[in-house]
Amino acid sequence: MSTNNTPNWGGPGIGHRIEEAVELIEMELRHAIAYVNDAVIPQVRRESISAMRTAADTLRTLADRFEQRNSSPSGPRSARTEDNPPKTSGEPRS
């Protein structure tokens, strides 16, 4: 009875097959890294810049509204005291 139990029996050895698999994985990984660097990162940067500009515009508008509210005449606000709190109608103030 003679059986061959050597690693090369029946074709290439398991070590060679593992090396080939590792090479394929490394190649795919290089392609994935190139895609992320060439396509994903630039798109994320563009969208981040756009979002920051939108946020800056919104904050600028809000600051302008605060500034206008503080520079407006006191008017009915001066009548408010601890005994006479402001009336709330449930509607947002403008």
C-alpha positions as CSV (number, residue, x, y, z in Angstrom):
1,M,0.0,0.0,0.0
2,S,1.6,3.2,-1.1
3,T,0.0,6.6,-0.6
4,N,1.8,9.8,-1.0
5,N,1.3,12.2,1.9
6,T,3.7,14.8,0.7
7,P,2.3,18.4,0.4
8,N,3.0,18.4,-3.4
9,W,1.0,15.4,-4.1
10,G,-1.7,16.0,-6.7
11,G,-0.5,19.4,-7.8
12,P,0.9,22.6,-6.3
13,G,1.5,22.7,-2.6
14,I,-0.7,24.4,-0.1
15,G,2.0,26.9,0.6
16,H,2.1,28.0,-3.0
17,R,-1.7,28.4,-3.1
18,I,-1.7,30.5,0.0
19,E,1.0,32.7,-1.5
20,E,-1.1,33.2,-4.6
21,A,-4.1,34.1,-2.5
22,V,-2.1,36.6,-0.4
23,E,-0.9,38.2,-3.7
24,L,-4.4,38.5,-5.0
25,I,-5.6,40.0,-1.7
26,E,-2.7,42.5,-1.6
27,M,-3.5,43.5,-5.2
28,E,-7.2,44.0,-4.4
29,L,-6.3,46.0,-1.3
30,R,-4.0,48.3,-3.4
31,H,-6.9,48.9,-5.9
32,A,-9.3,49.7,-3.0
33,I,-6.8,52.1,-1.4
34,A,-6.3,53.8,-4.8
35,Y,-10.0,54.2,-5.3
36,V,-10.5,55.7,-1.8
37,N,-7.6,58.1,-2.4
38,D,-8.6,59.1,-5.9
39,A,-12.4,59.2,-5.7
40,V,-13.8,59.0,-2.2
41,I,-11.5,61.4,-0.4
42,P,-11.9,64.3,-2.9
43,Q,-15.7,63.9,-2.9
44,V,-15.8,64.0,0.9
45,R,-13.7,67.1,0.9
46,R,-15.9,68.8,-1.7
47,E,-19.0,68.0,0.3
48,S,-17.4,69.0,3.6
49,I,-16.4,72.3,2.2
50,S,-19.9,72.9,0.9
51,A,-21.5,71.9,4.2
52,M,-19.1,74.3,6.1
53,R,-20.0,77.2,3.8
54,T,-23.7,76.5,4.3
55,A,-23.2,76.3,8.1
56,A,-21.2,79.6,8.0
57,D,-24.0,81.3,6.0
58,T,-26.6,80.1,8.4
59,L,-24.6,81.3,11.5
60,R,-24.0,84.6,9.8
61,T,-27.7,85.0,9.2
62,L,-28.4,84.1,12.8
63,A,-25.8,86.6,14.1
64,D,-27.4,89.3,11.9
65,R,-30.8,88.5,13.4
66,F,-29.4,88.7,17.0
67,E,-27.7,92.0,16.2
68,Q,-30.9,93.5,14.7
69,R,-32.9,92.4,17.7
70,N,-30.5,94.0,20.1
71,S,-30.3,97.2,18.2
72,S,-34.1,97.6,17.9
73,P,-35.8,100.2,20.1
74,S,-37.0,98.9,23.5
75,G,-40.7,99.6,22.8
76,P,-43.0,97.2,24.5
77,R,-40.2,95.3,26.1
78,S,-39.6,98.1,28.6
79,A,-43.0,97.5,30.1
80,R,-42.0,94.1,31.2
81,T,-41.3,93.7,34.9
82,E,-41.3,90.9,37.4
83,D,-44.9,91.7,38.2
84,N,-45.8,91.9,34.5
85,P,-44.1,89.0,32.7
86,P,-44.2,88.8,28.9
87,K,-47.2,87.2,27.4
88,T,-46.6,84.0,25.5
89,S,-48.8,83.1,22.6
90,G,-47.1,79.9,21.7
91,E,-45.9,81.5,18.4
92,P,-42.2,81.9,17.7
93,R,-40.8,85.4,18.2
94,S,-39.6,87.3,15.1
